[in-house]
Amino acid sequence: MLLIAASGLGCTASTVGGLLGAGAGAVAYVRGELEARVERPYTAVVQATESAITDLQFVQEEVRKDALRANFDARNADDKAVNIRIEKMTQTITTVKIRIGVFGDQKQSRLVLEQIKANL
């Protein structure tokens, strides 16, 4: 029974359209993962993410990327895992998914997204 209650953590969803201003579409936080639709080309979002990881002083552990998807694994100052996944949807729309820690951290995930956006 305790396992069932624990699995319900972080299951709330909130969607905010245009939360981050121009260039950002819908943003949703579901089950510990922040997902945003960014109205920018995939390569620009990948470069902005690389810069954000440096700007936020995360320790980068692994990067896997190709022409359609990128996956960044890093650690923050609290030694929590930071996973950022980027996927090309169209020539001008890119999806960004961010999870911090095992259960997620909405506030920190939004800060990471804001830093990515600032680098675009």
N, C-alpha and C positions, 0 to 999 in steps of 0.2 A: 504494500500500500504506500509506503514511503517512496518507493521508486516511481509510482504513478504520479504522486504529487510533485516530485522533483522534475519529472519530464515536462510538466506544464510551465516551468520557468521560461520567461522570455517569449511566450507565444502570442503576445499582443502585437497588433500591427497598427502602424500609423503611416498614413500617406499624406505627403504635403507636396502639392504641385508648385514648381517654381521656387522652392524654398531658398535656393542659393542664387536666385537672380537669372539673368540671361545666360543661356548656354546649358542650363540644367533643366531636365524634365522632372518627372515624378520621382519622389524619393520615398522608399518604404523600409521600415524596420520590422523584420519578421523572424522569429525564432533565433534571435541573436545575431542576425546578419542584416547590415544596411545595404540596400540595393538602390542604385540611382541610374537614371537614363540621362546621359550627358549628350547634348547636341553639339558634338565636336568630333573630328575624325579620330579614328582608332590610334594612329601613330602619335598624334598630339597628346592624347590621354595617357598613353604609355610613357612618353617622355615626361609629362607632368607628374606622373606617379613616381617615376625614378627620382625626380627632383624633390618631391614631397617626402619620400623616405629619407633622403639626405637632410632636408630642412628640419624634419622632426627628430633627427639624430637617432633613428632606429638602426639597429644592427641588422644588416641585410644578410639573410642566410642562404636563400636560393631564389633564382629567377629562371622561369621557363617561359619562353614566348616564341610565337610564330606569327604569321601574317594575319591570323584571325583571333588568337587568344593569348593572354599573358597571365602568369600567376607569380605573384611576389610573396615570399615568405620572409618575415623579419621578426625582430623582438623589440619591444619598447623598454623604457628604463625600469619598469616593474618586472621585466623578464616575461611578460605575457606575449604569447604568439600573436602576430599580426599577419593576417592573410588578406591579400588584395587580389581579386580576380577581375580581369578586364576582357570583354568580348565585343568584337566588331559586329554590329547589327546591320548597318548600312554604311554608305560612304561618309555620312555625316552624323550618325547616331552610334554611340558606344555605351555599353552597360558596364557599370562598376559595382562590384560586390565587396564589402569589407566586413571582416569578422575579427574581433579582438578578444583573445582568451577563449576558453572552452565554451562559456555560456554567452559570450558577446558583451559588448559595452557600447550602448547607443551613443552616449555623449562623446566618447573618444572616437568612435567610428565617424561621427559627424564632423569632428575636428579634422580627421584625416581627409575626409571628402572636401572640406573647405580648403585645405592646403593644396590638394590636387587642383581644385578649381582656380585657386589663386595663381597657380603655375601655368594655367592655360592661356 
